[in-house]
Amino acid sequence: MLLCRIVGNAIATCAHPSLKGCSLKLCQREEADGTPTSEAPFIAIDHFNSGLHQRVFVSTDGIAARGIVDDEHSPVRNFIQGILDD
């Protein structure tokens, strides 16, 4: 589980069929004090409708992510598990 901040939305003009209807967010990993890490941002599916600049927990469990989209052949790996209440 990773602590991240939503830094943008992602739009795919061509995506795997399992991602149809999924909201994709650009996530920047953060330290506990809120400072961003030097890692590059990454994409995660979002079923919580999180907003820009909100802090979220992200899971990198690909098996669970594929279960969420109900497709064992989906390329999805990251998904938002919850929104932090600041």
Buried (B, 14 or more C-beta within 10 A) or exposed (E): EBBBBBEBEBEEEEBBEBBEEBBBBBBBBBEEEEEEEEEEBBBBBBEBEBEEEBBBBBBEBBEEBBBBBEBEEBEBBBBBBEBEEE
